[in-house]
């Protein structure tokens, strides 16, 4: 095996021959709100498909989801078995043509493609303890990439520029992976997912009581104007540090009122709610608007001192 002989002695010591596995737990990424540059990290497009581990041995390819469910994709299986040696395990996602790396949403056809981003086993040898950079080199040199198989390429941009491009071109986000990391069979902070969120300003119209060890308040009750109405958009409960919880709670209690300022919208909390004059504006990031007109997975970004509450409308 030329690839094994080409490794230096320290790296060869991390590779071991193993029996064909029936299952390997996939590595999982940790979501982060950080956006950063670091030459020690690899940045890739975050795919929007179905995760599969491909187990190839004995002339057969098994595509298993994270729940160990086998799905049949004959064209992909045939291409995997046709690889040289055909005794390996790779990790990737099944995507449609319109979601392939580098393709903006709405571009391309619906043909399925298996996009591979890591290798766990090669020619009967476990390679998970090799650093990510080395595993990526093995993917590039050892496999023949042709439809319906493809390999994820590192983005040419640095981390911040890659994230900006991802959000600009309508990708789901960016994966940041530490270049010297091993493949861990668990959730890890060596792989981070930086998802593209929508964001806009909202007016604070109240807050809820804290629970457990939390101080200050539990969540802000936020909305936007469709004049003359203040429309309720949901609860904002993440993204605050202790100092901010205290400061915002003090400001809100100083402008507390008896009745809700929201004149449209449903789903106000029935217990533990306090109302405030709509004077404070905050930025929030979120995944999307629900069909009920509420925010999905919102998080606090900052307080805005440069925006008048009456100017806050729902952005499109």
Steps between C-alpha positions, in 0.01 A plus 500: 500500500682803370302750709599323823867473404503872414403602854777589741566261788301699756192501280535134401493413870149650519365267230390147586351206311146422616219260409221637283269686740123467491461852642705802609353793689526816283672811631260784577566872482422758766307810404681826575404865491869590448619616158879486468813470289769248592762346268488182710140436399342374177180671381249316280149559371240362739297256297121480510445128446466166678805373689623152404795285592598275208638157594663336199646148509463164324347654188217661696426858609274572797374856547387549861341808656593629844218280634660193338223475240612370163375679190559373149646732236611264221697751292695624802559146628634390160739796487627424851561133425684602181766688701852348506531240776137552608564441871433824683261710708428862408276769648288735293157630406254413226393823331290594201653686208364834615678462836843395375807682634531842345153498344265778614153389602277441201788419264562156351293186454365251752743213428636356823868529579693350791737773624780361717684704763696242702649150494497270805640177357716433196620169355403318819673753729348736756619854419288694748803590714674675213462880500226646283753651256642154432157338463408772249817425301404131492155589368652708219768250400342162563150535353371558147247782513237478231121525498312422715792531746671824600736620770449814707774752427638745753374852431764737367374781722600545862241423763328839514494543124375141458213568738408822321505318166286218640228735619521712184462198269225335702692205646398352833829615651867406543673210673820586687726201574828502689768384261689285751189332646438125505162350410303468823196274525299761692402868494816709501614861507770410247218531245291816521197596294447868426145522369369794303224663700254766405513808723317824560397746771210439737320709762490364855146505642551293813687218670439175687607389844828307524504134598755285676830675567441768236494860617328809364248365253425183308433641154421827330161531331565666166317630196499740207273772366239479229361840585301563700549151646790354694504137386620229740784289352588268788743450787873573492677304772856419391817699440511694828780510756444563872584869483258558213222308676537731799525822297206427271285385790566829680411701191184301433368519856542877487259520204265217605129544419185307589384397152679347201603753233449241226177556310538213253634148513427194709680277746578748777619318812212470747705474818810679622479776239578867565427777253706807414467814295642422152812715532790252473618368163716187465661309213414130482624222271269211418459203271176601330145626544242232579166477321344651815718809469737412784880477506661158489810460724566870564806622691587842634774691318509850650303798627447770236532860612486643147157374399164655591240239606245637254739428210521127578304302241513141379778472241483287188 
